[in-house]
Amino acid sequence: KIRRIETSCLCATARPTMWEVPPGGSAEIIAKMEAYKFPGDKPVKTLSIITNDPDEPAVGLTITAVILDVARIEPAVVLLPDIQAGQSASFEAKLIQEGLQPLLIRKIETSSPKISVSHSPLQTKRKGYLLTITVAPDMPEGQFDEMITIFTNYGNYTSRQPARGPGAEIYKNYRQLKLPVKGAVKGAVSVTPHTINFGSGAPGETLRRRLVVSSASDSFEIESLSLADPGLSASFKP
């Protein structure tokens, strides 16, 4: 007689095909694991089958799995740290289909009108799409941190998310896939670093820091320097 089946986690459950197994007979244990709670993970769960067997009242079973994201983006973040002002920049990413259901892109939204995305089917053995991300030439100078949202026909598991409590971050939303786009647009003249921190020093001590001013033009020259604070001085050389 199978009295009960205990599991190490509520995400894994099991039931027998029969609770009373006749002598010489057999029963199957049907185990169920909620895979959506373990995206990209390799969980190991244990089951304890409690019976009336006096010699072995508890039989242990181990469940292992390799759980894949049904859809993922490679790379997970687009980095464009060196865009010249007035010029466009492009980057390619891949939306990979791992699920059995055909993956469809319903629409793509960007957080900035200066960033556009086009897509085409992958020309490889892998299923999915090639994403071409383009930054417009009129993107303002400076750093930017934008987001691309890809809407697909895949499931949205956030509806099963508990209202509060630990583990909320393990639920995955494949209906809206996020791709961060981070970078910087540099002008004709760039200064590195953008901010100087002199730190602390003893009275009478001279603190020095170095800046690098560069340009893509061969005719670039610094003609003069001006400082608003008389306590600061500066010099320059090629």
N, C-alpha and C positions, 0 to 999 in steps of 0.2 A: 504494500500500500504506500502510495506517495502522499504524505501528509501535507507538505507545502514546499514551495520553492522560494528560497531567500536570495536576494540580489544585493550586490554591493552599491548599487546606484539606482535611483528611480528611472534613469534614462534607459535601463535595460530590464526587460521583463521576460518571463518564460512561463509556459504551461505545458503539461504533458498531454499526449493524445488520449491517454486513459489514466485514471487515478488508481485503479486497482489492476495490477498486471498478474495474470494467471501463471502458475508454475510452468516454466519452459517458454513463456510468452515474452513479448517485448513491447515497449512503448517508445515513442519518440518525444523528445523535448523540443518544443517550438520556441526558439528564443527570438526576441525582437529588440533591436537597438535603435534608438531615435538618432539617426545619423546626422540630422540637421543641427544637432547640438554640438557637433564636433567638426566644424569645417577645417580641412587641412590638417587633421589630427590623426593620431594612431592610438585609439583608446584600447585599454585592456580592462575587461570587466569579469567578475567572477560570479558564479551561481552555486548555491548549495541546495542540493535536493535532499530533503529530509524524509526518511522512510521509516517503516517499522522493522527494518532489518536489524536484528540485535548485534550482528557482527560489524556492520558498516552502516550506522544510522544516517550518516551524512555523506553524500557523494559530491565532490567538487568538480565544477566545469569552468573552463576559462574561455571567454569570448574575445577574440582579437579582430581588428579590422584596419584597413587602410582607406580612409575617407578622403575623397577628392572634392575640391570645389567644382561644382558642375559648370561654372564659368569663371574665368579669371583673366586679368589683364597683365600683360608683360610689356615693360616693367610696371611696377605698381605706382611709380611716381615718374613724371616727365620733368627732367631738369634741363633748363636752357640758361646757363649762367652768363653767357657772353654773346649777347645780340647787339650788333651795331645799330645805332639809331638811324632810322630811315630805311632800314633793310628788313625784309621778311625773313623768318626762320621757320623751318619745318622739322618735324620729328615723327618717326614711325613707331607705333606700338601695335601689339597683337591682342585681340580678344579671342581667347582660346575656349572652345567648347569641349568639356569633358563629359557632360551629361548625354544620355541616350536620345533625348528629345532634340530635334533640330533647333538651333539657337537663332533667333531672329532679332534684329535691331529695329525697334519700333520708332524711336527718335533719339536725337542727341541734343543736349542743351549745354551751353557754356555760360559761366558766370560773367564773362566779359565779351562784348561784341568784337573785340580785337583778336579773339581766338576762334578759329573755325576748325571743324573736323569733317573729313570725308572718310568713307569706308568702302572696302571692296572685299570679296571673298578671298581667303588665303589660297595661294597657289602652291600648296604643299599637301602632304598626307594628313596633316592635322586639320581639323575642322574649326572654323571660326572666321574672323575678319581681320584685315589689315587696316589699322587706323592711321590716318595721316593728319597730324596736328599742325596747324599753321598759325604763326603769330604775325599779325598784320604789320606793315612797315610804319604805320602811324601809332604804334603802341608807345605810350609816354615813357620817357626816360625814368630809370630807377628800377627798383625791385618790384616784382609782382608775384602774387600767390593766388591762382585761380583754380576753378574746379570744373571738370567735365563730368556730366551725368549722362550715362548711357542707359536708356530704357529698353528692356528686353521682354520676351515672352515667358521668361522663367519665373519660378515661384518667389513669393515674398514671405519669408518665414517670420517676419516681425510680428505678425498677428498672433503667434503663439508665445510671444515674449511675456513673462510675468510683469505685473505692474511695478513691482519693486523687489529688491532682494539681490543676493549675489548671483552671478551667472548671466546677467542680462546682456553682457557684451558678446556672448558666444553665439547669438542668433545672427543669421546672415540674410541679407536682403539681395537676392539675385535679380530682382525686378529693376532695381536702380543701382547700377554699378558706378562707383566713383573713381575718377582718375585725376589726382592733383597735378597741376602744371605750375612749376615754380621756375623763376628765372630773373634775369636783370637785363635791362636795355641800357647800353652805354652810349654816351654822347661822343662827339668828335674828340673831346678831351676827357680823359678819365683820371680820377685821383684815387689812390689806394693807400691806406684805408680811408673810409669816408669820415671817420671820427677819430680824434687823438685823445687818449687818456694818459695824462702825465703821471698819474699815480701820486705817491707821496714822497717827499724828500726832506732832508735836514735843512735848517736855515743856512743860507749862503750857498747851497748846492745848486748847480746848474743842471736842469733836466732837459734831455734832448730826445727827440723822436724824429723819425724819418718818414717822409711821404714820397710816393712815386707818382709823378705826373706823366702820362703817356698819351700819344696820339698816333693815329694811323697815317697821318700826313708826314712826309719827309721834311717839309718846310716848317714844321712846328718849332717855335722857340718861345721861351718865357721872357718877356720884356721887362717886367718889374713885379715886385711883391709889395703889398700893403697890408698892415696889421692895425686893427683898431685899438689893441691894448698895448700900451708902451712897455709893459712887462714882458712882452714877447718879441722875439727877433727871429729872422729867418734868412737863409741864404740858399742858393741853388747852383747846381752844376749839372752838365750832361751826364 
